[in-house]
Amino acid sequence: MRLAFPQDSHDLGAKLASMARPGDVITLSGELGAGKTSIARGLLAVLGLEGEAPSPSFAIVQPYEPPEVRFPVLHVDLYRIEHPHEAEELGLDDARHDSLLIVEWPERLGAAAWSDALWLSLEVTPDGARELTAKVPAAWRDRWSQI
């Protein structure tokens, strides 16, 4: 999927919000500036967040709870995680039972993490657009077909 303009990334996040639910994991991969946080911001805005969501780069995990959003969401940025065992301390596997996880830089945990996640990868093209590829698990197939 081609995302020609920055707004397209935000709009994709908005579409995902209408399909996401607690227990889901949406991962976002791509180089710095590829649009990962724009997708997350679009998603959070449709879930009810007023104002712009900060990047969780420093905090690693930025939680959102009702009434701020429709249901609990954890926006996670693993950029600063150097070893997968460091992420165990974050308790993400436990938290996902009642929360949506939006995880930037999921590759820091290895390919085996969250096999049921919707894995989205963004690549910046020479013309500045983004090329999005998706690894769509069974739990997302029907929903993804609506994008």
Secondary structure, DSSP 8 states (H G I E B T S, - for coil): -EE-SHHHHHHHHHHHHTT--TT-EEEEE-STTSSHHHHHHHHHHHTT--S----TTTTSEEEE-TTTSSS-EEEEE-TT--SHHHHHTTTHHHHTTTSEEEEESGGGG-TTTTTTSEEEEEEE-TTS-EEEEEE--GGGHHHHTT-
